[in-house]
Amino acid sequence: MSQVKMTVAARTDVGRVRTVNEDAYVVVDLGRPGELARDQRATTTQIGDGRILLALSDGMGGHEAGEVASAIVLAALVASLRQHPEAPPDRAL
């Protein structure tokens, strides 16, 4: 199988109304530990048979602890998909 190179970047924005950005994102190769993009810089990676997850969680601005909720959603998503690497994503979740 030929290797595919992918360049990814991720960013959220506080918007015009709020003063705190409660959104969160994750860019991760589910076959490797760690995240590919933790900040706004672009990262290039090789994709072989790996599974890449790009996900955004809306922090529900205006609600208490929206940033905590958005982070928990992404952590649970990554953990579930990593725990069941052979399962189709809909089954792993």
OpenMM code with the backbone's topology and positions (N, CA, C; nanometers):
from openmm import Vec3, app, unit

residues = "MET SER GLN VAL LYS MET THR VAL ALA ALA ARG THR ASP VAL GLY ARG VAL ARG THR VAL ASN GLU ASP ALA TYR VAL VAL VAL ASP LEU GLY ARG PRO GLY GLU LEU ALA ARG ASP GLN ARG ALA THR THR THR GLN ILE GLY ASP GLY ARG ILE LEU LEU ALA LEU SER ASP GLY MET GLY GLY HIS GLU ALA GLY GLU VAL ALA SER ALA ILE VAL LEU ALA ALA LEU VAL ALA SER LEU ARG GLN HIS PRO GLU ALA PRO PRO ASP ARG ALA LEU".split()
positions = [
    Vec3(0.0840, -0.1174, 0.0000),
    Vec3(0.0000, 0.0000, 0.0000),
    Vec3(0.0889, 0.1242, 0.0000),
    Vec3(0.0573, 0.2213, -0.0824),
    Vec3(0.1378, 0.3433, -0.0874),
    Vec3(0.1046, 0.4338, 0.0297),
    Vec3(0.2036, 0.5083, 0.0711),
    Vec3(0.1863, 0.6017, 0.1815),
    Vec3(0.1228, 0.7314, 0.1317),
    Vec3(0.0356, 0.7849, 0.2112),
    Vec3(-0.0287, 0.9124, 0.1827),
    Vec3(0.0220, 1.0120, 0.2853),
    Vec3(0.0592, 1.1286, 0.2396),
    Vec3(0.1047, 1.2337, 0.3289),
    Vec3(-0.0095, 1.3322, 0.3479),
    Vec3(-0.0354, 1.3688, 0.4729),
    Vec3(-0.1440, 1.4602, 0.5035),
    Vec3(-0.0909, 1.5738, 0.5905),
    Vec3(-0.1264, 1.6948, 0.5568),
    Vec3(-0.0924, 1.8102, 0.6392),
    Vec3(-0.2194, 1.8572, 0.7071),
    Vec3(-0.2134, 1.8672, 0.8383),
    Vec3(-0.3311, 1.9067, 0.9154),
    Vec3(-0.2985, 2.0254, 1.0049),
    Vec3(-0.3987, 2.1036, 1.0309),
    Vec3(-0.3898, 2.2135, 1.1265),
    Vec3(-0.5282, 2.2290, 1.1875),
    Vec3(-0.5334, 2.2800, 1.3074),
    Vec3(-0.6626, 2.2974, 1.3731),
    Vec3(-0.6599, 2.4254, 1.4549),
    Vec3(-0.7774, 2.4856, 1.4669),
    Vec3(-0.7867, 2.6092, 1.5430),
    Vec3(-0.9328, 2.6345, 1.5767),
    Vec3(-0.9567, 2.6920, 1.6913),
    Vec3(-1.0902, 2.7380, 1.7261),
    Vec3(-1.0810, 2.8876, 1.7533),
    Vec3(-1.1945, 2.9515, 1.7597),
    Vec3(-1.1965, 3.0961, 1.7797),
    Vec3(-1.3049, 3.1313, 1.8814),
    Vec3(-1.2770, 3.2265, 1.9655),
    Vec3(-1.3709, 3.2661, 2.0696),
    Vec3(-1.4966, 3.3313, 2.0113),
    Vec3(-1.4868, 3.3860, 1.8943),
    Vec3(-1.6026, 3.4496, 1.8309),
    Vec3(-1.6195, 3.5935, 1.8740),
    Vec3(-1.7355, 3.6496, 1.8463),
    Vec3(-1.7605, 3.7918, 1.8707),
    Vec3(-1.8328, 3.8200, 2.0013),
    Vec3(-1.8925, 3.7184, 2.0609),
    Vec3(-1.9765, 3.7408, 2.1781),
    Vec3(-1.9072, 3.7026, 2.3082),
    Vec3(-1.8418, 3.5893, 2.3119),
    Vec3(-1.7820, 3.5358, 2.4351),
    Vec3(-1.6417, 3.5920, 2.4597),
    Vec3(-1.5978, 3.5795, 2.5843),
    Vec3(-1.4609, 3.6190, 2.6181),
    Vec3(-1.3716, 3.4977, 2.6413),
    Vec3(-1.4336, 3.3804, 2.6582),
    Vec3(-1.3595, 3.2562, 2.6816),
    Vec3(-1.3961, 3.1562, 2.5724),
    Vec3(-1.2951, 3.0950, 2.5131),
    Vec3(-1.3191, 2.9935, 2.4101),
    Vec3(-1.3333, 2.8579, 2.4780),
    Vec3(-1.4511, 2.7985, 2.4707),
    Vec3(-1.4773, 2.6700, 2.5338),
    Vec3(-1.4718, 2.5537, 2.4358),
    Vec3(-1.4446, 2.5818, 2.3092),
    Vec3(-1.4360, 2.4765, 2.2083),
    Vec3(-1.3053, 2.3993, 2.2244),
    Vec3(-1.3033, 2.2775, 2.1737),
    Vec3(-1.1818, 2.1960, 2.1770),
    Vec3(-1.1753, 2.1147, 2.0488),
    Vec3(-1.0535, 2.0759, 2.0114),
    Vec3(-1.0364, 1.9924, 1.8929),
    Vec3(-0.9294, 1.8889, 1.9196),
    Vec3(-0.9295, 1.7866, 1.8364),
    Vec3(-0.8255, 1.6855, 1.8419),
    Vec3(-0.7939, 1.6418, 1.6993),
    Vec3(-0.6654, 1.6274, 1.6713),
    Vec3(-0.6165, 1.5700, 1.5463),
    Vec3(-0.5196, 1.4619, 1.5904),
    Vec3(-0.5569, 1.3365, 1.5680),
    Vec3(-0.4791, 1.2270, 1.6252),
    Vec3(-0.4735, 1.1080, 1.5305),
    Vec3(-0.3572, 1.0442, 1.5249),
    Vec3(-0.3422, 0.9155, 1.4568),
    Vec3(-0.3752, 0.8120, 1.5627),
    Vec3(-0.4850, 0.7422, 1.5464),
    Vec3(-0.5314, 0.6487, 1.6482),
    Vec3(-0.4370, 0.5316, 1.6695),
    Vec3(-0.3451, 0.5086, 1.5773),
    Vec3(-0.2483, 0.4008, 1.5903),
    Vec3(-0.1217, 0.4412, 1.6636),
    Vec3(-0.1074, 0.5699, 1.6938),
    Vec3(0.0112, 0.6197, 1.7632),
    Vec3(-0.0303, 0.7022, 1.8846),
    Vec3(0.0537, 0.7047, 1.9880),
    Vec3(0.0205, 0.7862, 2.1048),
    Vec3(0.0337, 0.9352, 2.0728),
    Vec3(-0.0366, 1.0151, 2.1468),
    Vec3(-0.0257, 1.1601, 2.1330),
    Vec3(-0.1140, 1.2159, 2.0222),
    Vec3(-0.1128, 1.3472, 2.0148),
    Vec3(-0.1910, 1.4181, 1.9146),
    Vec3(-0.1000, 1.4705, 1.8061),
    Vec3(-0.1538, 1.4871, 1.6866),
    Vec3(-0.0766, 1.5420, 1.5759),
    Vec3(-0.0769, 1.6930, 1.5782),
    Vec3(-0.1854, 1.7531, 1.6211),
    Vec3(-0.1953, 1.8992, 1.6240),
    Vec3(-0.2465, 1.9425, 1.7598),
    Vec3(-0.1627, 2.0120, 1.8332),
    Vec3(-0.2022, 2.0630, 1.9639),
    Vec3(-0.2213, 2.2143, 1.9602),
    Vec3(-0.1711, 2.2771, 1.8590),
    Vec3(-0.1844, 2.4216, 1.8486),
    Vec3(-0.2161, 2.4568, 1.7044),
    Vec3(-0.1969, 2.5811, 1.6671),
    Vec3(-0.2393, 2.6262, 1.5353),
    Vec3(-0.1400, 2.5961, 1.4240),
    Vec3(-0.0239, 2.5430, 1.4571),
    Vec3(0.0740, 2.5118, 1.3525),
    Vec3(0.0335, 2.3893, 1.2733),
    Vec3(0.0616, 2.3922, 1.1457),
    Vec3(0.0324, 2.2765, 1.0603),
    Vec3(0.1340, 2.1664, 1.0879),
    Vec3(0.0883, 2.0425, 1.0823),
    Vec3(0.1720, 1.9263, 1.1030),
    Vec3(0.1526, 1.8321, 0.9848),
    Vec3(0.2622, 1.7788, 0.9331),
    Vec3(0.2541, 1.6838, 0.8230),
    Vec3(0.2863, 1.5454, 0.8764),
    Vec3(0.2072, 1.4470, 0.8356),
    Vec3(0.2278, 1.3104, 0.8819),
    Vec3(0.2025, 1.2122, 0.7687),
    Vec3(0.2630, 1.0972, 0.7786),
    Vec3(0.2396, 0.9886, 0.6842),
    Vec3(0.1210, 0.9070, 0.7326),
    Vec3(0.0333, 0.8732, 0.6423),
    Vec3(-0.0802, 0.7883, 0.6760),
    Vec3(-0.0640, 0.6579, 0.6006),
    Vec3(-0.0461, 0.5521, 0.6737),
    Vec3(-0.0371, 0.4207, 0.6113),
    Vec3(-0.1695, 0.3512, 0.6297),
    Vec3(-0.1685, 0.2506, 0.7139),
    Vec3(-0.2915, 0.1800, 0.7465),
    Vec3(-0.3578, 0.2415, 0.8693),
    Vec3(-0.3022, 0.3511, 0.9171),
    Vec3(-0.3536, 0.4148, 1.0374),
    Vec3(-0.4880, 0.4796, 1.0177),
    Vec3(-0.5474, 0.5106, 1.1279),
    Vec3(-0.6759, 0.5795, 1.1277),
    Vec3(-0.6535, 0.7172, 1.1881),
    Vec3(-0.6923, 0.8199, 1.1162),
    Vec3(-0.6745, 0.9567, 1.1608),
    Vec3(-0.8098, 1.0107, 1.2055),
    Vec3(-0.8117, 1.0736, 1.3207),
    Vec3(-0.9330, 1.1343, 1.3717),
    Vec3(-0.9149, 1.2847, 1.3759),
    Vec3(-1.0063, 1.3557, 1.3141),
    Vec3(-1.0123, 1.5011, 1.3211),
    Vec3(-1.1490, 1.5340, 1.3790),
    Vec3(-1.1524, 1.5909, 1.4982),
    Vec3(-1.2816, 1.6142, 1.5631),
    Vec3(-1.2824, 1.7489, 1.6338),
    Vec3(-1.3988, 1.8105, 1.6349),
    Vec3(-1.4221, 1.9371, 1.7018),
    Vec3(-1.5381, 1.9193, 1.7975),
    Vec3(-1.5235, 1.9731, 1.9177),
    Vec3(-1.6305, 1.9669, 2.0162),
    Vec3(-1.6676, 2.1097, 2.0558),
    Vec3(-1.7924, 2.1459, 2.0330),
    Vec3(-1.8412, 2.2794, 2.0653),
    Vec3(-1.8583, 2.2910, 2.2160),
    Vec3(-1.8042, 2.3959, 2.2736),
    Vec3(-1.8033, 2.4114, 2.4189),
    Vec3(-1.9315, 2.4642, 2.4803),
    Vec3(-2.0350, 2.4865, 2.4023),
    Vec3(-2.1630, 2.5341, 2.4567),
    Vec3(-2.1450, 2.6638, 2.5349),
    Vec3(-2.0880, 2.7638, 2.4699),
    Vec3(-2.0627, 2.8925, 2.5331),
    Vec3(-2.1809, 2.9437, 2.6120),
    Vec3(-2.1531, 2.9962, 2.7297),
    Vec3(-2.2582, 3.0480, 2.8152),
    Vec3(-2.3043, 2.9490, 2.9202),
    Vec3(-2.2714, 2.8221, 2.9033),
    Vec3(-2.3065, 2.7209, 3.0027),
    Vec3(-2.1857, 2.6974, 3.0931),
    Vec3(-2.2120, 2.6611, 3.2164),
    Vec3(-2.1041, 2.6380, 3.3120),
    Vec3(-2.0155, 2.5214, 3.2702),
    Vec3(-1.8843, 2.5413, 3.2737),
    Vec3(-1.7832, 2.4382, 3.2453),
    Vec3(-1.7931, 2.3823, 3.1040),
    Vec3(-1.8279, 2.4658, 3.0086),
    Vec3(-1.8356, 2.4216, 2.8696),
    Vec3(-1.7037, 2.3696, 2.8173),
    Vec3(-1.5929, 2.4305, 2.8609),
    Vec3(-1.4611, 2.3845, 2.8169),
    Vec3(-1.4280, 2.2466, 2.8724),
    Vec3(-1.4769, 2.2157, 2.9908),
    Vec3(-1.4560, 2.0830, 3.0508),
    Vec3(-1.5367, 1.9794, 2.9722),
    Vec3(-1.6603, 2.0124, 2.9416),
    Vec3(-1.7458, 1.9199, 2.8673),
    Vec3(-1.6884, 1.8904, 2.7296),
    Vec3(-1.6401, 1.9922, 2.6595),
    Vec3(-1.5873, 1.9684, 2.5250),
    Vec3(-1.4603, 1.8841, 2.5300),
    Vec3(-1.3772, 1.9031, 2.6323),
    Vec3(-1.2558, 1.8226, 2.6470),
    Vec3(-1.2892, 1.6770, 2.6808),
    Vec3(-1.3886, 1.6559, 2.7654),
    Vec3(-1.4290, 1.5204, 2.8028),
    Vec3(-1.4827, 1.4442, 2.6819),
    Vec3(-1.5612, 1.5114, 2.6004),
    Vec3(-1.6158, 1.4473, 2.4799),
    Vec3(-1.5036, 1.3954, 2.3913),
    Vec3(-1.4032, 1.4792, 2.3672),
    Vec3(-1.2932, 1.4376, 2.2794),
    Vec3(-1.2098, 1.3270, 2.3412),
    Vec3(-1.1832, 1.3356, 2.4705),
    Vec3(-1.1053, 1.2307, 2.5371),
    Vec3(-1.1780, 1.0962, 2.5299),
    Vec3(-1.3086, 1.0969, 2.5508),
    Vec3(-1.3872, 0.9730, 2.5429),
    Vec3(-1.3896, 0.9185, 2.4004),
    Vec3(-1.3999, 1.0057, 2.3038),
    Vec3(-1.4008, 0.9656, 2.1626),
    Vec3(-1.2694, 0.8964, 2.1255),
    Vec3(-1.1584, 0.9597, 2.1584),
    Vec3(-1.0268, 0.9023, 2.1274),
    Vec3(-1.0070, 0.7702, 2.2013),
    Vec3(-1.0399, 0.7670, 2.3297),
    Vec3(-1.0210, 0.6450, 2.4092),
    Vec3(-1.1015, 0.5288, 2.3530),
    Vec3(-1.2248, 0.5526, 2.3171),
    Vec3(-1.3098, 0.4459, 2.2646),
    Vec3(-1.2583, 0.3935, 2.1315),
    Vec3(-1.2197, 0.4840, 2.0424),
    Vec3(-1.1692, 0.4411, 1.9122),
    Vec3(-1.0359, 0.3679, 1.9246),
    Vec3(-0.9502, 0.4101, 2.0182),
    Vec3(-0.8224, 0.3408, 2.0398),
    Vec3(-0.8423, 0.2061, 2.1064),
    Vec3(-0.9428, 0.1946, 2.1901),
    Vec3(-0.9680, 0.0701, 2.2628),
    Vec3(-1.0183, -0.0401, 2.1694),
    Vec3(-1.0801, -0.0017, 2.0599),
    Vec3(-1.1383, -0.0981, 1.9663),
    Vec3(-1.0835, -0.0733, 1.8251),
    Vec3(-0.9536, -0.0951, 1.8047),
    Vec3(-0.8912, -0.0589, 1.6772),
    Vec3(-0.9405, -0.1363, 1.5562),
    Vec3(-0.9916, -0.2561, 1.5766),
    Vec3(-1.0366, -0.3374, 1.4631),
    Vec3(-1.1832, -0.3129, 1.4273),
    Vec3(-1.2544, -0.2485, 1.5155),
    Vec3(-1.3979, -0.2273, 1.4930),
    Vec3(-1.4219, -0.1084, 1.4005),
    Vec3(-1.5285, -0.1134, 1.3230),
    Vec3(-1.5663, 0.0049, 1.2459),
    Vec3(-1.5957, 0.1188, 1.3446),
    Vec3(-1.5703, 0.2413, 1.3082),
    Vec3(-1.5878, 0.3535, 1.4023),
    Vec3(-1.7252, 0.3590, 1.4686),
    Vec3(-1.8313, 0.3323, 1.3954),
    Vec3(-1.9644, 0.3385, 1.4556),
    Vec3(-1.9804, 0.2312, 1.5643),
    Vec3(-1.9177, 0.1163, 1.5478),
    Vec3(-1.9234, 0.0098, 1.6501),
    Vec3(-1.8316, 0.0419, 1.7677),
    Vec3(-1.7160, 0.0986, 1.7400),
    Vec3(-1.6208, 0.1319, 1.8458),
    Vec3(-1.6798, 0.2352, 1.9421),
    Vec3(-1.7607, 0.3233, 1.8900),
    Vec3(-1.8208, 0.4261, 1.9741),
    Vec3(-1.9382, 0.3704, 2.0530),
] * unit.nanometer
topology = app.Topology()
chain = topology.addChain("A")
for resn in residues:
    res = topology.addResidue(resn, chain)
    for name in ("N", "CA", "C"):
        topology.addAtom(name, app.Element.getBySymbol(name[0]), res)
